[in-house]
Amino acid sequence: MSDDPQQLLDDAQAWWTTQIIDIHPGEIGIRGYPIQELIGNVTFPEMIWLMIRGELPRPAQARLLDAALVASVDHGPHAPSISIARMAITCGVDLNNAVASGVNVLGDVHGGPGQQCMELYAQIHAASGGENPFAALVDAQLEQFIARHGKIVPGFGHRFHPVDPRVAPLLAMVEQAAAAGEVSGIYARIGREVEAALRRRTGKPIPMNIDGVTAVIFSELGFPPPMGRGLFILSRSVGILAHAWEQMQRGERIKGPMPKEIPYTYSGPKSRTFDPDR
């Protein structure tokens, strides 16, 4: 480390470098825009886009992002991220702890399928050279994906909904935007082709779910796959917060995953006597 005071100061200032925000006394700039000019003029989805991408979205892009975020906010207290947050509240923690507890379980299985589906779409898009994917190509790419990741294809099928009610309106918005030239529409076609390939492969319908359709939207909007999980976390945090707050109003203490009247299943050794001379 240099002994030159000016060099030490320069090194300290360069320790954290960001293109996102510039703050000085009485001044806050977000991607070059004074915050006071954004307040009241930019929606929250537009602000998310600006923070992540560096520029403000076009209105059609903002509408698609907004719709995807709205659709993913909640899926009931049986969703692990929600139930964990509610149980955390009954342990006496604050809202921030409960929300963090819920967000922390949004991993590869619960929270990650959107990202994984985006990776599948990107794989098919690359293999097709950006053209409309044909059935044989999608079948082959799906076979490769399943060989690497297992038989569960993220973004398709749902343990609760025979047909996910969130898919049709979101796909309709993508198709409308594609018709207006606002997005390519290629990822919507890829998503439908994967759905058809799964039917050919299994002989039964395995329809697109919320992860599959938001993967279409985020891909159409140019977000990289890891950001698919990040955006889902932003959306689902709203539901986690709402459930944690609702639970907090009830004043209940130490609620586990099921009522105490319903016993769990013990599968260990039968009752036995301890032998001190063993």
TORTORTOR-991845 format. One record per atom (N, C-alpha, C): residue in one letter; x, y, z. Coordinates in steps of 0.05 Angstrom, whole numbers, padded with zeros to 5 digits, always signed. Atoms other than C-alpha are relative to their C-alpha. Example, Ala and Ser with C-alpha at 12.3 -4.5 7.8 and 13.67 -1.06 7.14 Angstrom:
! TORTORTOR-991845
A+00018-00024+00000/A+00246-00090+00156/A+00018+00024+00000/S-00016-00024-00001/S+00273-00021+00143/S-00015+00022+00014/
END
This chain:
! TORTORTOR-991845
M+00017-00024+00000/M+00000+00000+00000/M+00018+00025+00000/S-00016-00024+00003/S+00025+00069-00018/S+00000+00016+00026/D-00001-00018-00023/D+00049+00118+00036/D-00008+00028-00008/D+00008-00026+00009/D+00027+00177-00007/D-00029+00005+00009/P+00028-00006-00009/P-00035+00209+00027/P-00020+00003-00022/Q+00019-00004+00022/Q-00066+00229-00039/Q-00007-00026-00013/Q+00005+00026+00012/Q-00057+00159-00067/Q-00018-00017+00017/L+00017+00014-00018/L-00088+00130-00005/L-00029+00009-00002/L+00027-00010+00003/L-00148+00176-00013/L-00012-00009-00027/D+00010+00010+00026/D-00154+00158-00087/D-00008-00029+00001/D+00006+00029-00002/D-00151+00084-00071/D-00026-00005+00017/A+00024+00003-00016/A-00204+00092-00017/A-00025+00007-00016/Q+00023-00008+00015/Q-00251+00129-00064/Q-00006-00020-00022/A+00004+00020+00021/A-00241+00075-00117/A-00007-00027+00011/W+00006+00027-00012/W-00255+00018-00068/W-00027-00010-00009/W+00027+00007+00011/W-00329+00018-00087/W-00004+00018-00025/T+00006-00015+00025/T-00345+00038-00159/T-00027-00009-00010/T+00027+00007+00010/T-00416+00041-00185/T-00009+00020-00022/Q+00012-00016+00020/Q-00452+00066-00246/Q-00029+00006+00006/I+00028-00001-00007/I-00519+00064-00210/I-00008+00026+00013/I+00009-00023-00016/I-00521+00122-00161/I+00023+00018+00006/D-00020-00020-00006/D-00484+00186-00148/D-00012+00018+00021/I+00011-00015-00023/I-00496+00218-00080/I+00020+00020+00011/H-00015-00021-00012/H-00470+00284-00053/H-00019+00015+00019/P+00018-00014-00018/P-00497+00329+00002/P-00021+00016-00015/G+00022-00014+00013/G-00566+00351-00021/G-00005-00010-00029/E+00003+00009+00028/E-00560+00312-00087/E-00001-00031+00000/I+00002+00029+00005/I-00582+00241-00107/I-00005-00003-00030/G+00004+00005+00028/G-00573+00219-00179/G-00001-00030-00005/I+00004+00028+00007/I-00599+00152-00205/I+00005-00003-00030/R-00007+00003+00028/R-00565+00132-00270/R+00000+00027-00014/G-00002-00026+00012/G-00555+00206-00282/G-00024+00018+00003/Y+00024-00015-00003/Y-00626+00227-00267/Y-00003+00010+00029/P+00005-00009-00027/P-00638+00272-00206/P-00025-00013+00011/I+00022+00015-00011/I-00683+00234-00159/I-00026+00015+00001/Q+00024-00016-00002/Q-00731+00292-00152/Q-00015+00001-00027/E+00013+00001+00026/E-00746+00287-00227/E-00013-00027-00005/L+00011+00026+00003/L-00761+00213-00222/L-00025-00004+00018/I+00023+00003-00019/I-00808+00218-00161/I-00025+00011-00013/G+00026-00008+00011/G-00880+00220-00185/G-00002-00003-00030/N+00001+00002+00029/N-00860+00210-00258/N+00008-00027-00010/V-00009+00027+00008/V-00832+00139-00259/V-00013-00020+00018/T+00013+00021-00016/T-00869+00077-00236/T+00022-00018+00012/F-00020+00018-00013/F-00836+00025-00192/F+00012-00020-00020/P-00013+00018+00020/P-00827-00026-00250/P+00019+00015-00018/E-00019-00016+00016/E-00796+00030-00291/E+00026+00005+00015/M-00023-00005-00017/M-00750+00045-00233/M+00018-00025+00002/I-00015+00025+00000/I-00730-00028-00228/I+00016-00003-00026/W-00014+00002+00026/W-00713-00028-00302/W+00023+00020-00002/L-00021-00020+00001/L-00673+00037-00296/L+00024-00009+00017/M-00021+00008-00018/M-00634+00010-00237/M+00017-00023-00011/I-00013+00023+00010/I-00618-00056-00271/I+00013+00004-00027/R-00008-00002+00028/R-00611-00036-00343/R+00014+00026-00007/G-00014-00025+00005/G-00586+00035-00339/G-00016+00021-00015/E+00017-00019+00015/E-00640+00067-00382/E-00029-00006+00007/L+00028+00004-00005/L-00715+00076-00375/L-00012-00017-00023/P+00012+00017+00021/P-00758+00025-00412/P-00020+00016-00017/R+00022-00010+00016/R-00806+00039-00468/R-00026-00007+00015/P+00025+00006-00013/P-00879+00040-00445/P-00009-00030-00002/A+00008+00028+00004/A-00893-00029-00475/A+00017-00019+00017/Q-00018+00016-00016/Q-00832-00058-00440/Q-00008+00002+00029/A+00008-00004-00028/A-00854-00028-00374/A-00026-00015+00007/R+00025+00014-00004/R-00924-00058-00382/R+00005-00030+00003/L-00005+00028-00002/L-00897-00127-00393/L+00014-00007+00026/L-00014+00004-00025/L-00849-00123-00334/L-00020+00002+00023/D+00020-00004-00022/D-00905-00096-00290/D-00018-00024+00002/A+00018+00022-00001/A-00952-00152-00310/A+00013-00025+00011/A-00013+00023-00010/A-00901-00206-00296/A+00005+00002+00030/L-00005-00004-00028/L-00885-00177-00228/L-00027-00003+00016/V+00026+00002-00013/V-00959-00171-00210/V-00009-00030+00002/A+00010+00027+00001/A-00973-00243-00230/A+00013-00019+00019/S-00016+00019-00016/S-00920-00274-00185/S+00001+00007+00030/V-00004-00009-00028/V-00932-00238-00119/V-00006-00020+00021/D+00008+00017-00022/D-00965-00294-00081/D-00012-00026-00011/H+00013+00025+00007/H-00988-00366-00083/H-00010-00015+00025/G+00013+00011-00023/G-01019-00377-00015/G+00019-00010+00022/P-00017+00007-00023/P-00994-00398+00054/P+00012-00028-00001/H-00013+00026+00003/H-00978-00468+00030/H+00026+00002-00016/A-00026-00005+00013/A-00921-00439-00011/A+00022+00002+00021/P-00020+00000-00022/P-00858-00452+00031/P+00010+00028+00008/S-00010-00026-00007/S-00832-00381+00026/S-00020+00016+00017/I+00021-00015-00015/I-00899-00354+00052/I-00003-00013+00028/S+00005+00013-00026/S-00910-00406+00107/S+00024+00004+00019/I-00023-00004-00017/I-00839-00398+00133/I+00000+00028+00011/A+00001-00027-00010/A-00848-00323+00138/A-00022+00002+00022/R+00022-00001-00020/R-00914-00333+00176/R+00009-00014+00026/M-00009+00014-00024/M-00883-00384+00223/M+00021+00017+00015/A-00021-00016-00013/A-00824-00337+00235/A-00013+00022+00017/I+00014-00021-00015/I-00872-00281+00256/I-00010-00011+00027/T+00011+00011-00025/T-00903-00327+00309/T+00022-00006+00020/C-00022+00004-00018/C-00834-00336+00338/C+00009+00027+00013/G-00006-00025-00013/G-00832-00262+00356/G+00020+00017-00015/V-00019-00016+00015/V-00786-00236+00301/V-00014+00024-00013/D+00011-00024+00013/D-00796-00169+00265/D-00005-00006-00030/L+00007+00004+00028/L-00821-00160+00194/L+00024-00006-00018/N-00023+00004+00017/N-00752-00155+00164/N+00011-00028+00003/N-00010+00027-00004/N-00731-00221+00195/N-00018-00020-00014/A+00019+00019+00012/A-00794-00256+00171/A+00002+00001-00030/V-00002-00002+00029/V-00787-00229+00100/V+00026-00013-00009/A-00026+00012+00007/A-00713-00249+00099/A-00002-00030+00002/S+00003+00029-00003/S-00732-00319+00124/S-00014-00012-00024/G+00014+00010+00023/G-00781-00327+00067/G+00017+00001-00025/V-00017-00003+00024/V-00734-00300+00014/V+00023-00020-00001/N-00023+00017-00001/N-00678-00344+00037/N-00005-00029-00010/V+00006+00027+00011/V-00715-00408+00015/V-00007+00001-00029/L+00005-00001+00029/L-00725-00383-00056/L+00025-00009-00015/G-00024+00013+00012/G-00673-00431-00083/G-00007-00013-00027/D+00003+00013+00026/D-00667-00477-00143/D-00027-00012-00004/V+00026+00014+00003/V-00732-00515-00129/V-00023+00019+00003/H+00022-00019-00005/H-00777-00460-00101/H+00011+00028-00004/G-00010-00027+00006/G-00759-00395-00135/G+00018+00001-00024/G-00020+00001+00021/G-00708-00418-00186/G-00010-00010-00027/P+00008+00011+00026/P-00749-00452-00241/P-00003+00021-00022/G+00001-00020+00021/G-00760-00386-00278/G+00027+00005-00013/Q-00027-00002+00010/Q-00685-00377-00285/Q+00007-00024-00017/Q-00007+00024+00015/Q-00677-00449-00306/Q-00015-00002-00026/C+00015+00000+00024/C-00732-00442-00357/C+00011+00019-00020/M-00013-00019+00018/M-00699-00381-00386/M+00025-00012-00012/E-00024+00013+00011/E-00635-00422-00393/E-00008-00020-00022/L+00009+00018+00021/L-00674-00475-00432/L-00008+00015-00025/Y+00008-00016+00023/Y-00705-00422-00477/Y+00025+00011-00015/A-00025-00011+00012/A-00636-00391-00488/A+00015-00021-00016/Q-00013+00022+00013/Q-00608-00459-00506/Q-00014-00006-00027/I+00015+00006+00025/I-00663-00471-00558/I+00004+00024-00019/H-00004-00023+00017/H-00656-00400-00584/H+00027-00001-00014/A-00027+00001+00011/A-00581-00409-00594/A+00002-00022-00021/A-00001+00023+00019/A-00591-00477-00628/A-00015+00006-00026/S+00016-00006+00024/S-00642-00448-00676/S+00011+00023-00016/G-00012-00023+00014/G-00598-00390-00695/G-00017+00024+00000/G+00018-00023-00002/G-00651-00341-00674/G-00025-00002-00018/E+00023+00004+00017/E-00701-00369-00724/E-00022-00015+00015/N+00021+00015-00013/N-00768-00401-00709/N+00008-00029+00004/P-00008+00027-00005/P-00753-00467-00675/P-00020-00020-00011/F+00018+00021+00011/F-00780-00529-00710/F-00001-00023+00020/A+00005+00020-00020/A-00806-00590-00673/A+00024-00018+00005/A-00022+00018-00005/A-00747-00636-00684/A+00023+00013+00016/L-00021-00014-00015/L-00698-00584-00659/L-00007+00003+00029/V+00009-00003-00028/V-00739-00570-00596/V+00000-00027+00014/D-00001+00027-00011/D-00746-00645-00584/D+00028-00007+00008/A-00028+00007-00005/A-00671-00654-00588/A+00011+00017+00023/Q-00010-00017-00021/Q-00655-00594-00544/Q-00013-00007+00027/L+00013+00008-00025/L-00707-00616-00492/L+00012-00026+00010/E-00012+00025-00008/E-00676-00685-00492/E+00027+00005+00014/Q-00026-00007-00012/Q-00607-00655-00477/Q-00004+00013+00027/F+00005-00014-00025/F-00636-00610-00423/F-00008-00020+00022/I+00010+00020-00020/I-00671-00669-00388/I+00023-00018+00008/A-00023+00017-00006/A-00608-00711-00393/A+00019+00013+00020/R-00018-00015-00018/R-00569-00657-00356/R-00014+00006+00027/H+00014-00011-00023/H-00622-00634-00306/H-00021-00017+00013/G+00021+00017-00011/G-00672-00690-00296/G-00026+00004-00014/K+00025+00001+00015/K-00742-00704-00318/K-00019+00023+00005/I+00017-00023-00006/I-00775-00644-00285/I+00009+00024-00017/V-00007-00023+00018/V-00776-00588-00337/V-00011+00025+00013/P+00010-00024-00014/P-00779-00521-00302/P-00017+00017-00019/G+00018-00018+00016/G-00835-00475-00325/G-00024-00014-00012/F+00022+00015+00012/F-00883-00530-00344/F-00012-00020+00020/G+00014+00017-00019/G-00936-00568-00304/G-00002+00015+00027/H+00004-00014-00026/H-00963-00547-00236/H-00012-00020+00019/R+00010+00019-00020/R-00975-00587-00173/R-00028+00007+00010/F+00026-00010-00010/F-01038-00546-00158/F-00020+00006-00022/H+00018-00009+00021/H-01067-00519-00223/H+00002-00018-00024/P+00000+00014+00026/P-01087-00564-00282/P+00008+00019-00023/V-00008-00021+00018/V-01082-00500-00322/V+00005+00025+00016/D-00007-00024-00016/D-01046-00440-00291/D-00015+00024-00011/P+00016-00022+00011/P-01095-00381-00297/P+00016+00025-00007/R-00016-00024+00005/R-01038-00331-00301/R+00013-00001-00028/V-00015+00003+00024/V-01009-00358-00366/V-00014+00014-00024/A+00014-00010+00024/A-01062-00339-00418/A+00001+00031-00002/P-00001-00029+00003/P-01066-00264-00402/P+00028+00010-00004/L-00027-00009+00004/L-00991-00257-00398/L+00010-00006-00029/L-00008+00006+00027/L-00980-00293-00464/L-00014+00018-00020/A+00015-00018+00018/A-01034-00250-00496/A+00014+00027-00001/M-00014-00026+00000/M-00996-00188-00474/M+00026-00001-00016/V-00025+00003+00016/V-00931-00215-00504/V-00007+00000-00030/E+00007+00001+00029/E-00966-00231-00570/E-00009+00027-00010/Q+00008-00027+00008/Q-00997-00162-00571/Q+00025+00018-00004/A-00024-00016+00002/A-00929-00130-00559/A+00016-00009-00024/A-00014+00009+00024/A-00898-00174-00613/A-00013+00010-00025/A+00014-00010+00024/A-00951-00154-00663/A+00005+00030-00004/A-00006-00029+00002/A-00935-00081-00648/A+00030+00005-00004/G-00029-00003+00004/G-00860-00094-00658/G+00015+00008+00024/E-00014-00008-00025/E-00843-00081-00585/E+00018-00022+00010/V-00017+00023-00007/V-00814-00151-00573/V+00001-00018-00025/S-00003+00018+00024/S-00792-00206-00621/S-00022-00020-00002/G+00019+00022+00001/G-00843-00258-00601/G+00012-00027-00002/I-00013+00025+00004/I-00791-00312-00611/I-00001-00018+00025/Y+00000+00017-00025/Y-00790-00334-00538/Y-00028-00010+00006/A+00027+00011-00003/A-00865-00340-00536/A-00004-00024-00018/R+00002+00023+00018/R-00860-00387-00596/R+00016-00023+00012/I-00016+00021-00012/I-00804-00425-00561/I-00015-00013+00023/G+00015+00010-00022/G-00847-00432-00499/G-00022-00019-00009/R+00021+00017+00011/R-00905-00460-00539/R+00011-00025-00012/E-00012+00024+00012/E-00859-00507-00576/E+00009-00020+00021/V-00008+00017-00022/V-00831-00534-00511/V-00025-00015+00012/E+00026+00011-00009/E-00903-00545-00487/E-00009-00023-00018/A+00008+00021+00020/A-00918-00584-00551/A+00019-00023+00001/A-00020+00022-00001/A-00853-00624-00545/A-00005-00017+00025/L+00006+00016-00024/L-00871-00645-00474/L-00024-00018-00005/R+00023+00017+00006/R-00938-00670-00499/R+00008-00023-00018/R-00009+00022+00017/R-00904-00710-00554/R+00016-00020+00016/R-00018+00017-00015/R-00854-00737-00504/R-00015-00017+00020/T+00013+00014-00022/T-00903-00757-00449/T-00028-00011-00008/G+00026+00009+00008/G-00968-00767-00487/G-00022+00014+00016/K+00020-00014-00016/K-01004-00719-00440/K+00007+00030+00001/P-00006-00029-00001/P-01011-00643-00433/P+00015+00006+00026/I-00014-00012-00023/I-00960-00610-00387/I+00002+00030-00006/P+00001-00028+00009/P-00980-00537-00395/P+00020+00018+00014/M-00018-00021-00011/M-00937-00476-00384/M-00012+00010+00026/N+00009-00012-00025/N-00940-00448-00314/N+00011+00029+00003/I-00009-00028-00004/I-00923-00380-00284/I+00029+00004-00005/D-00029-00003+00004/D-00849-00393-00285/D+00007-00001-00030/G-00005+00002+00029/G-00852-00413-00359/G-00008+00025-00014/V+00009-00023+00015/V-00891-00352-00380/V+00015+00025+00009/T-00017-00023-00007/T-00851-00302-00339/T+00028-00003-00012/A-00025+00004+00015/A-00789-00334-00369/A-00002+00010-00028/V+00004-00011+00027/V-00819-00317-00437/V+00002+00030+00001/I+00000-00029-00002/I-00830-00245-00415/I+00028+00011+00005/F-00027-00011-00006/F-00762-00234-00383/F+00019-00005-00023/S-00017+00005+00023/S-00728-00266-00443/S-00006+00019-00022/E+00008-00020+00021/E-00768-00223-00492/E+00011+00027+00007/L-00009-00026-00008/L-00747-00163-00451/L+00030+00003+00002/G-00029-00001+00002/G-00673-00181-00456/G+00014-00004+00027/F-00014+00005-00025/F-00659-00200-00384/F+00015-00026-00001/P-00015+00025-00001/P-00605-00253-00373/P-00013-00019+00020/P+00013+00019-00018/P-00628-00318-00338/P+00003+00005+00030/P-00001-00005-00029/P-00600-00302-00268/P-00018+00022+00009/M+00018-00021-00009/M-00641-00239-00267/M-00029-00009+00001/G+00027+00011-00003/G-00703-00281-00276/G-00007-00007+00028/R+00005+00006-00028/R-00695-00306-00206/R-00001+00025+00017/G+00000-00025-00015/G-00679-00237-00180/G-00026+00015-00002/L+00026-00014+00004/L-00742-00207-00210/L-00022-00016+00014/F+00021+00016-00015/F-00784-00265-00182/F+00002+00006+00029/I-00003-00006-00029/I-00755-00251-00113/I-00012+00027+00006/L+00012-00026-00005/L-00775-00178-00119/L-00030-00002+00001/S+00029+00003+00001/S-00846-00198-00137/S-00010-00016+00024/R+00010+00016-00021/R-00854-00253-00086/R+00004+00012+00028/S-00005-00014-00025/S-00826-00209-00031/S-00025+00016+00009/V+00025-00015-00007/V-00891-00169-00035/V-00020-00019+00014/G+00018+00019-00012/G-00932-00231-00019/G+00011-00009+00028/I-00012+00008-00025/I-00883-00252+00036/I-00006+00022+00021/L+00004-00023-00019/L-00889-00182+00068/L-00030+00001+00008/A+00029-00001-00006/A-00966-00183+00063/A-00008-00022+00020/H+00008+00022-00018/H-00972-00251+00096/H+00013+00003+00027/A-00013-00004-00026/A-00921-00234+00150/A-00015+00021+00016/W+00015-00022-00014/W-00959-00170+00166/W-00027-00011+00010/E+00026+00011-00008/E-01026-00207+00167/E+00003-00018+00025/Q-00005+00018-00023/Q-00997-00259+00214/Q+00007+00016+00025/M-00008-00016-00023/M-00968-00206+00259/M-00025+00012+00014/Q+00024-00012-00011/Q-01038-00176+00269/Q-00015-00020+00018/R+00015+00020-00014/R-01063-00242+00297/R+00011-00006+00028/G-00011+00004-00027/G-01017-00245+00357/G+00004-00029+00008/E-00003+00029-00006/E-01009-00321+00352/E+00030-00006+00006/R-00027+00006-00008/R-00948-00353+00383/R+00008-00028-00009/I-00013+00026+00006/I-00903-00409+00357/I-00018-00019-00015/K+00015+00018+00017/K-00943-00438+00301/K+00019-00016-00017/G-00017+00017+00017/G-00910-00498+00268/G-00013-00005-00027/P+00011+00004+00027/P-00924-00526+00199/P-00027-00013-00001/M+00027+00012-00001/M-00988-00562+00222/M-00010+00001+00028/P+00011-00001-00027/P-01036-00561+00281/P+00011-00022+00018/K-00011+00019-00019/K-01012-00596+00344/K-00017-00025+00002/E+00017+00023-00001/E-01072-00642+00340/E+00006-00021-00022/I-00007+00018+00022/I-01044-00672+00276/I+00029-00010+00005/P-00027+00009-00007/P-00984-00716+00295/P+00017-00004-00025/Y-00019+00008+00021/Y-00923-00725+00252/Y+00004-00030+00001/T-00005+00029+00002/T-00900-00795+00232/T+00028-00006+00011/Y-00026+00008-00010/Y-00844-00825+00274/Y+00008-00026-00014/S-00009+00024+00015/S-00804-00876+00234/S+00026-00011+00011/G-00024+00010-00012/G-00746-00890+00282/G-00003-00027+00014/P+00002+00026-00014/P-00731-00951+00326/P-00023-00001+00020/K+00021+00003-00020/K-00785-00979+00372/K+00012+00006+00027/S-00009-00006-00027/S-00782-00962+00446/S+00018-00022+00011/R-00019+00019-00010/R-00722-00995+00479/R+00012+00010+00026/T-00011-00006-00026/T-00687-00996+00546/T+00030+00005-00002/F-00028-00007+00000/F-00620-00962+00557/F+00015-00019+00019/D-00017+00018-00015/D-00565-01010+00581/D+00025+00015+00009/P-00024-00015-00009/P-00514-00973+00625/P+00026-00015-00002/D-00024+00017+00002/D-00466-01032+00619/D+00007-00007-00029/R-00005+00007+00028/R-00465-01031+00544/R+00029+00000-00007/
END
